[in-house]
Amino acid sequence: MTISLFQAFLVGVIYYLGFVGTPWLMNLGAMSVIQKPLVAGVLVGIVLGDPVQGAIIGAAVQMPFIAYIFAGGAQPNDPGLAGTLGVALALAAGLDPAQAVAISVPISLVGTIINVIRMTANVGVVHAIDRAAEQGNMRKAVFLHIVPPQVICFVLCVVPVTLGCYFGVDAVAAIIATLKGRPLYTLEVIGGILPALGIAMNLRTLDRPGTLIWFVLGFVITAYLGLSAMPVAIIGFVIAFFYVNLETRFPETSQVAVGRTASAIDAATASDDSDDDFE
């Protein structure tokens, strides 16, 4: 598959819309849903004419980033770049999902560099906003707050991805052809391990109070009722909806309930320890 210049440009626009700091498709200050490789993979697949394979590869690339978090000054790998440029190159080169994961994760490192460059370039804009505020020119301050940062972000996102999509397909295909045999098999094994790493990172949250019981409930529904992932996800969404609403309306009651549950768990643990000591 070949990627035209216009298609490469559209992939770059998709990456820009999902980039950290773009306000167009954000939800109450959260990160854009397009940053998710699964969603970006579908959009990239539509642009390249194969949305089904784009969704399949995007879902595979999503797994290593399932526990992705962007907090404080930490600069993690960029799932948006993996889900756009990585999926586009994988589609064009005809890679399977495991191979796509193996090349997408290193590509995501470039997104970290792009974000650092963006923040560095915005320093000058921030000083310009300060000067406008000191002069009392709030109209200029608002303009500087919105327009120049988005122009900088658009250029930094669209240009590298466009060039990478347009010129990188042949390079990726040549690399895959060179690695055929044991090196390519090793690459596929690594690509299979990375999703497990993402899931393992996500499972670390189970030790929080009130979390493990929901995991047990999902396991029981899946194992004993024989339901597939989709109905279990829908049931989980319904339960989460009512749980969050009740917790919002009665925060004190929910905190007391969680505290009692944690106390009961601590008491049970202490009892087990005392029994072990007695034996």
Stockholm file with secondary structure:
# STOCKHOLM 1.0

chainA/1-279         MTISLFQAFLVGVIYYLGFVGTPWLMNLGAMSVIQKPLVAGVLVGIVLGDPVQGAIIGAAVQMPFIAYIFAGGAQPNDPGLAGTLGVALALAAGLDPAQAVAISVPISLVGTIINVIRMTANVGVVHAIDRAAEQGNMRKAVFLHIVPPQVICFVLCVVPVTLGCYFGVDAVAAIIATLKGRPLYTLEVIGGILPALGIAMNLRTLDRPGTLIWFVLGFVITAYLGLSAMPVAIIGFVIAFFYVNLETRFPETSQVAVGRTASAIDAATASDDSDDDFE
#=GR chainA/1-279 SS CCCCHHHHHHHHHHHHHTSTTCCTTCSTTSCCGGGSHHHHHHHHHHHHTCHHHHHHHHHHHHGGGTTCCCCTTCCCCCHHHIIIIIHHHHHHHTCCHHHHHHHHHHHHHHHHHHHHHHHHHHHHHHHHHHHHHHTTCHHHHHHHHHHHHHHHHHHHHHHHHHHHHHHHHHHHHHHHHHTTTHHHHHHHHHHHHHHHHHHHHHHGGGGSTTTHHHHHHHHHHHHHHCCCHHHHHHHHHHHHHHHHHHHHHCHHHHHHHHHHHHHHHHHHHHHHHHHHHHC
#=GC SS_cons         CCCCHHHHHHHHHHHHHTSTTCCTTCSTTSCCGGGSHHHHHHHHHHHHTCHHHHHHHHHHHHGGGTTCCCCTTCCCCCHHHIIIIIHHHHHHHTCCHHHHHHHHHHHHHHHHHHHHHHHHHHHHHHHHHHHHHHTTCHHHHHHHHHHHHHHHHHHHHHHHHHHHHHHHHHHHHHHHHHTTTHHHHHHHHHHHHHHHHHHHHHHGGGGSTTTHHHHHHHHHHHHHHCCCHHHHHHHHHHHHHHHHHHHHHCHHHHHHHHHHHHHHHHHHHHHHHHHHHHC
//
